[in-house]
Amino acid sequence: MKDTTISPLYVDAAQAAKLFGLSLRTIRRLQASGQINSYKIGLKSVRFHRQEVEKALFGRVTPDEGGSL
């Protein structure tokens, strides 16, 4: 059976860490060093573009199966 789940385009730090098998600390370190971009949403929320994180980590982006938003 085909998985029809679509990954969110923007993820928080905990989701990014889990998605890429990294620690939360590593995500924060990459953010602080400017290796991955972050986007402030509202007063406190910070999000990361999933494909930007993937490209920074692996140098490439794998396309979503099922399309993206």
VEXMAR-52988 format. One record per residue (C-alpha): residue number from 1; z, x, y. Coordinates in pm, 1 decimal. Layout:
<rs>
i_z_x_y
NUM_Z_X_Y
...
</rs>
This chain:
<rs>
i_z_x_y
1_0.0_0.0_0.0
2_-96.1_137.9_341.4
3_182.0_199.8_590.6
4_97.5_3.2_905.8
5_384.8_139.4_1117.0
6_272.6_277.4_1452.3
7_480.2_561.8_1590.8
8_602.9_513.7_1945.8
9_414.4_711.4_2208.9
10_732.0_819.7_2390.0
11_1051.3_913.8_2207.1
12_1399.0_1016.2_2313.0
13_1543.4_1356.5_2223.4
14_1715.3_1235.0_1905.7
15_1396.7_1066.0_1782.8
16_1188.8_1377.4_1860.3
17_1435.0_1596.3_1671.4
18_1428.0_1369.2_1368.2
19_1050.2_1322.9_1380.6
20_981.3_1697.3_1380.6
21_1274.7_1813.6_1167.9
22_1449.7_1997.6_1449.9
23_1800.7_1988.6_1587.0
24_1881.3_1799.8_1904.6
25_1987.5_2132.2_2053.5
26_1642.5_2281.2_1985.0
27_1471.3_1988.1_2158.8
28_1699.0_2031.8_2460.9
29_1635.4_2408.0_2464.3
30_1256.8_2353.4_2455.9
31_1292.0_2102.2_2738.5
32_1504.5_2337.4_2951.6
33_1260.7_2625.9_2903.0
34_965.3_2408.1_3002.9
35_793.8_2439.7_2664.8
36_790.2_2061.8_2629.7
37_759.9_1811.0_2912.2
38_1012.1_1534.8_2961.9
39_984.4_1215.6_3160.8
40_1277.8_1051.2_3331.6
41_1286.1_675.9_3282.2
42_1529.7_500.8_3512.5
43_1852.3_673.2_3611.2
44_1956.3_833.7_3282.1
45_1691.4_795.3_3013.7
46_1464.2_1088.2_2928.5
47_1161.1_1054.2_2702.8
48_915.0_1294.9_2548.1
49_549.0_1222.5_2481.5
50_526.6_1253.6_2103.6
51_182.7_1415.5_2101.5
52_279.6_1667.3_2372.4
53_579.3_1774.6_2165.1
54_362.2_1806.5_1854.9
55_105.5_2012.7_2042.7
56_372.8_2243.4_2187.8
57_528.1_2297.2_1845.1
58_218.4_2324.4_1628.2
59_-68.1_2386.5_1871.7
60_-247.2_2072.7_1758.7
61_-209.2_1696.0_1745.6
62_-266.9_1487.7_1435.7
63_-425.7_1150.1_1508.7
64_-228.0_833.1_1444.3
65_-337.7_627.8_1150.7
66_-375.1_269.4_1258.5
67_-442.1_354.8_1621.5
68_-220.9_416.8_1917.2
69_-108.6_206.7_2208.4
</rs>
